[in-house]
Amino acid sequence: MALPPGKPQFRAVKADEPSYTPGSERHSPRDYDSHPDFFVRKAIGWCLREYAKTDPAAVRAFVERERDRLAPLSVREALKNL
């Protein structure tokens, strides 16, 4: 069933609501470092590679610091163009 035009599908959670947890909308690649899905591991590397276009030093530092926790595929993808 489609929603009427102009109506959002999801309502924004307000900061003063009891179910709101600060930072809960943010995830880190560390949350998925050992994920069994190939595409999730590849996507982590892809996201880091995209971020490296604006801050390559931060991505290099992150990968060096977390290399033992990241999947080799994620590291390879993250450093592909650096």
C-alpha positions in Angstrom: 0.0 0.0 0.0 1.5 3.3 -1.0 1.4 6.4 1.2 -0.3 9.5 0.1 1.9 11.9 -1.8 3.8 14.4 0.4 3.7 12.1 3.5 7.1 10.8 4.8 7.4 7.1 5.3 9.4 7.5 8.5 9.0 10.1 11.2 12.1 11.7 12.6 12.9 10.8 16.2 13.2 13.9 18.3 16.1 14.2 20.8 13.8 14.6 23.8 11.9 11.3 23.1 12.7 8.5 25.6 13.6 6.0 22.8 16.3 8.4 21.5 19.9 7.4 22.2 22.6 10.0 21.2 24.9 8.6 18.6 22.6 5.7 17.9 22.2 6.7 14.3 25.9 6.5 13.7 27.9 3.4 12.9 31.5 2.8 12.6 33.3 0.3 10.3 34.4 -1.3 13.6 30.8 -2.4 14.1 31.1 -4.8 11.1 34.7 -5.8 11.0 34.1 -9.5 11.1 30.8 -9.5 9.2 30.3 -12.8 7.3 28.8 -11.1 4.3 31.3 -10.3 1.5 29.4 -7.3 0.3 29.3 -5.7 3.8 33.1 -6.1 4.1 33.5 -4.6 0.6 31.2 -1.7 1.3 33.2 -0.8 4.4 36.3 -0.5 2.2 34.3 1.4 -0.4 33.0 3.9 2.2 36.5 4.5 3.6 37.8 5.0 0.0 35.1 7.6 -0.6 36.0 9.4 2.6 39.6 9.3 1.6 38.7 11.7 -1.2 38.1 14.4 1.4 40.5 13.3 4.2 43.1 10.7 3.0 45.2 11.2 6.2 42.3 10.3 8.4 41.6 7.1 6.4 45.3 6.1 6.4 45.5 6.6 10.2 42.2 4.7 10.8 43.3 1.8 8.6 46.7 1.6 10.3 45.2 1.7 13.7 42.4 -0.8 13.0 44.1 -3.0 10.4 44.0 -6.1 12.7 40.2 -5.7 13.1 39.3 -4.9 9.5 38.9 -7.6 6.9 41.7 -7.8 4.3 39.1 -7.0 1.6 38.1 -3.8 3.5 41.7 -2.7 3.9 42.4 -3.3 0.2 39.3 -1.4 -0.9 40.0 1.5 1.5 43.6 2.0 0.3 42.9 1.3 -3.4 43.5 4.9 -4.6 45.8 6.2 -1.9 
